[in-house]
């Protein structure tokens, strides 16, 4: 039947009982699947990570200023990563920042 219409018999769901097949143009089917996949990828949300650096001698005003920026980033939907650095050593998620949230 598929050969008479110059189409292909495509197995859609092989695990079903009985298996589901369709008569369609396989090249067109693959093109539509690829197009749908690229469209979903384009519409996917992009994850933005903002890094906020805190030094060992950060004053209270500067700390609060950076903390407010981190809260603004979170409210906008971006992720923020607080980083503390001290003489070429970087620590992630310092305790002072953890306690402030």
RAGI-V841880 format. One record per helix or strand of 3 or more residues. SS is the DSSP state (H for helix, E for strand). FROM is the first residue (numbers start at 1). LEN is the number of residues. If there is no record, write none. Layout:
ss: {SS;SS}
from: {FROM;FROM}
len: {LEN;LEN}
This chain:
ss: {E;E;H;E;H;E;E;H}
from: {8;20;26;49;60;79;89;95}
len: {6;5;18;7;16;8;4;6}
